Amino acid sequence: MSRSIGQRLEQYTVKRPQEVLLVSVEIEAQADRIAIFKGFSSSLMQSTAFDPDVPVLPENATIIAIDRLKSPYIPDNPQYIQQGLTWEAMQPLLEEVGV
């Protein structure tokens, strides 16, 4: 069974706890921004379900861009490692950590 995009990104942050991912997505024609840190995802623009089994990043989401930031994430002073990565550009980083 293959892991979903959201699960792979969450696992990436488990293996790289010094990073936060900010994922800009479109879900059912609605923009959202999702923060992923230490294996957990949370929407910055929508409500996030209390149930951890409900994916914040559904399979039908279109990834617009992924930003890598240094942890801790401070909204007033974000420290970017890389900005505007595509899903394709993120693949080698996921493979590096085995997810």
N, C-alpha and C positions, 0 to 999 in steps of 0.2 A: 504494500500500500504506500503510495507516494504522499509526501507531506504537501500541504497547501502552501501557497506563497506566504501567507501570514505566519504559518508555523515555521517556515524556513527562516524568515526574517527574525522572528522571536528567538529561535535557536542561535542565530548569528549573534544576537546581543547577549545571550547566556555565555557564549564562548568568548565574546569581546565586551566584558562588562564596563570597560572604560569608554565605550561608545554609546551614543543615543542615535537612533535613526528617526528622522522626520520624513514621513512618506506622504507626498501629495497625491491624492487619488480622486477619481470620479466614480461614484457609486450611484447607479440609476439616475444619471444626468445631474447629480448633485456633488459639488466639490466638498472634499473633506481633507483634513490633515491629521495624520495619525502619528503619535509618538510611540516608539518601541524601545524599551529599556529593560535589561535583565530578564528577558523572556516574557514581558507583559506589554500589551498594546492598549492604548487609550486614545480615543478621538479627542482632538482639541477643538472641534467645531460642532460635534453632535453629542448626544448623550451616549454613554457606554453602558452596555448591559452589565448587571451585577454577576450574571452567570458566566464564568470563564470559558464554558463550552460554546458560547455564542461568539462566533468570530467577529472581531472588529473590522478585519479586512476580508470581506467575502470574496469568493472565487470570481464573481462577476465584476469585480472592481477593475478599473483601468488605472494602472500606475502612470502618473504623469512625471514624477521625479522623486528621487531618494536623496536626502541629504544626510551625510555622516557628520556627527558633532562629538566633541569631547564631553564626557560626563564630568560633573553634573550639568544638566541642561538648565541654563539660566536665560529665560526668554528675553530679558533686557540686554543681555550680553552673550549671545550665542558664539561659541568657538567652533567654527566649521573646520572639518578635516577635508571634506569634498562636498561640492554642491551640484545638484542637477543631474545625478546619475540616472540612467535609464535602467529598466529591469535587466536588459542584456548586459550592461556595464557592471551590474551588481553580481552577476553570475560567477566571475572568477573569485571575488571576495568570499562568496558563499562556499565555493569549492575549497578555498584555502583552509577554511575551518571545518570542512567536512559536512556541510548541511545542504 
